[in-house]
Amino acid sequence: MSAVLGSAVLAAESEQIGDPVLNIAIFGAFVVVTLVIVFRASKNNSTAADYYAAGRSFTGPQNGTAIAGDYLSAASFLGICGAIAINGYDGFLYSIGFLVAWLVALLLVAELLRNTGRFTMADVLSFRLRQRPVRMAAALATLAVVFFYLLAQMAGAGGLVALLLGIEGVAGQGLVIAVVGALMILYVLVGGMKGTTWVQIIKAILLIAGAGIMTIWVLAKFGFDLSALLQGAVDTAGEGGEALIEPGKQYGASGMSKLNFLSLALALVLGTAGLPHVLMRFYTVPTAKEARRSVVWAIWLIGVFYLFTLVLGYGAGALVGPEAIKAAPGGVNSAAPMLAFELGGVVLLGIISAVAFATILAVVAGLTITAAASFAHDIYASVIKHGEVNPDGEVKVARITVVVIGILAIVGGIFANGQNVAFLVALAFAVAASANLPTIIYSLFWKRFNTTGALWSMYGGLISCIVLIAFSPVVSGKVDPATGASLSMIRDTSVDFHWFPLDNPGIVSIPLGFLLGIVGTLVSKERPDREKFAEMEVRSLTGAGAEKATVH
């Protein structure tokens, strides 16, 4: 979802938007307030359940709001608004796709995972399978998803925040990435899941309130007439503006572009149901009833927000104009900030900048706590120590992991600065859909499924996904026909080793992950533990024993 942030990284050197002093003041106020909340929340972090799952102390509405905060990344606000302003109907397909993806995640796996697991996704996958190999595979897939997702957020954060603060040069943007990373480490290190959850709740409220205010403001300028707003966008776009309200402007040019969209949509819709940092949020509520309440709140908040993006996107197209947006320092990412400036000047722009910063900070904190839990709980405690480790030792390892992951994310974000962030995000979603989701589905619903099938599915999905993206046009060989500039991760247009034609491998690697799970199960002589499956089925459907879930 953060793919659209990439262009801001390169454009930040040209000029800045708004008043950097005002933006820094608003950023500083947000950091101070959230740090106070995180330190207060950290006083109750005494056990592993406190650190990983916030002591399962959040209510449904609180957790639902935090889920919305975890799910709505900066690209949901900045990127989708820009996509709608530039591509109209085809841009709004992103909003529809992300909302449908959330429904798939909630209705298919979320509550069942919450009832069966304890802290991480691997708890569920290893419940009735051989623990050590499955935990290792699940943890590696989780770390791969989280790292590349985190890398994309960090690289996007560097470009976006540097742009808004008027920081020029690679060194300055690297400093921004380091500051964002350091804050992320501090939040997670001190606050654990409880502190991270409160940051996400605050961020969700700010993001939805900010988008709501701007939506009402835009509608007021057009007499609260949506048809007038759409017509304004068409008129401002000039010749060919009618394409903004018709399908096919971005994905209807050729059969390959349609196939590209289908592959990307498949990865996003199904990948969300396998994103570990989203699924982990369901371990923070005390009961299945509260998990269901979380679902209701999350759906309403996310759905309303994506309706706001429709108005904001077409509003930016009407009041700012597609050409002005594309020519701005941040490219399509500038649509929402430029609309804010058009509506309320530097003050509203400063507030929207702070909301974008809050969004990035909350998402990277959620990703980091997930990666720390996966390594400490699944690899260190369960595989290396064979489950013989006290909770204090496990939390200590989790905190060390937070620092290591944070440093790696900072270094990786600095190196990825100026690279194609779309590659990193596509990889994260494709890995989640290819490696995690098939095993989750089979573990929950297929009685015959065994360890061999799980390993074939996870490793096969992971490897095929990475290989296909490495040899896709996203990495090399994609050139802008108008300018001749490289659109690939490798900027040298003379380098071209791609043989896979699609930008996203989802349409190949996801079915392959499901197929390998079936084949691995059927060719294996391993006999499934039917009693364990029956126990897992009862627990997943009723929640009985979920609060006392143990590692098997």
Secondary structure by P-SEA (a helix, b strand, c coil): ccccaaaaaaaccccccccaaaaaaaaaaaaaaaaaaaaaaacccccccccccccccccaaaaaaaaaaaccccccccaaaaaaaacccccaaaaaaaaaaaaaaaaccaaaaaacccccaaaaaacccccaaaaaaaaaaaaaaaaaaaaaaaaaaaaaaaaaaccccaaaaaaaaaaaaaaaaaaaacccaaaaaaaaaaaaaaaaaaaaaaaaaaaaaacccaaaaaaaaaaaacccccccccccccccccaaaaaaaaaaaaaaaaaaaacccccccccccccaaaaaaaaaaaaaaaaaaaaaaaaaaaaaaacccaaaaaaccccccaaaaaaaaacccaaaaaaaaaaaaaaaaaaaaaaaaaaaaaaaccccccccccccccaaaaaaaaaaaaaaaaaaaaaaaaaaccccaaaaaaaaaaaaacccaaaaaaaaccccccaaaaaaaaaaaaaaaaaaaaacccccccccccccccccccccccccccccccccccccaaaaaaaaaaaaaaacccccaaaaaaaaaaaaaccccccccccc
